[in-house]
Amino acid sequence: MEVLTSITITLLVITWLAGVMLNSSIVAVYFRDWKNSRYFSVCDKIFLSTALLNIVQQCSNSGNGLFSYLPLSLKSAKDVYMPIFIITFSLIYGSFWYSAWLSVYYFLKLVKYSQGFFQQLKKTLSSSIVPILIMTLLGIVFIELPFIWTLDVLFCPIETTNQSGGFYQTKNNVPFFVFNLVCGCCLPSLATLICIGLSVESLLGQVWRVHQNVPHFTSSPQIQGLLRAARTMTLQLILNTVLCLAITFRFLITSPDLKILGIIESIIILFFPSAQAMTLILGNPKLRKKLFCQAVPS
């Protein structure tokens, strides 16, 4: 039991440091730009909001992990765990929707459509992206609130040769869990997938047209932009899919024989903010360049 606790605490510290440092570096870059009165694009605002969300999410994930081993009574455990649980999953689902909004804006910016709906949506995102992100997060919190009445906290004892202990585990309401998963994971992932499909279709069309006239077609700035956007959206979708499966396991695993799967999904959740920060850095040339310049002494 002591070995398991030590490993858990070490992992929580490592993932906390990695997630906070990576996302804080993104925030620091944008804070410096703000001090220099530089213009923030829609993508910059989404990247900054996602990084801030990831910092809070990483702290919440670590707190959630530490809580599982605290010696509390069951009543106190539910009073402490429930707010942490709602905050944690509100932030996780919020990151899903932030990825979806980023994919939608990439699609609207890089793919040319003449329909009025797409033009109006692009105009709305350009002028009101911050209120949209705030309202999205508040909507997710509103969806998560029923967990107060639908979620139970159970204590799972673990006995060893020398001592006994245990951890806290949740028992969920299956219909509400399915509704929660659809709203928080499936819908934003579907939006991201559609944006990827339409963007790739446009990319292939542009490559084919340019290739007819210019042998070195990869030199087109618009095509390069589409490639970066499609790559970023694809990486975000892969991360979201892996995390969605991890969340599903988190709710559905109840048998002690499947505890190893529960440990795997907990590790995925802990590393998600760090992985998403790396995706944002690799997908933004300006952000990557500034972070690299900061890391190299002049």
Secondary structure, 3 states (H helix, E strand, C coil): CHHHHHHHHHHHHHHHHHHHHHHHHHHHHHHHHHHCCCCCCHHHHHHHHHHHHHHHHHHHHHHHHHHCCCCCCHHHHHHHHHHHHHHHHHHHHHHHHHHHHHHHHHHHHHCCCCCHHHHHHHHHHHHHHHHHHHHHHHHHHHHHCCHHHHCEEEEEEEECCCCEEEEEEEECCHHHHHHHHHHHHHHHHHHHHHHHHHHHHHHHHHHHHHHHHCCCHHHCHHHHHHHHHHHHHHHHHHHHHHHHHHHHHHHHCCCHHHHHHHHHHHHHHHHHHHHHHHHHHHHCHHHHHHHHHHHCCC
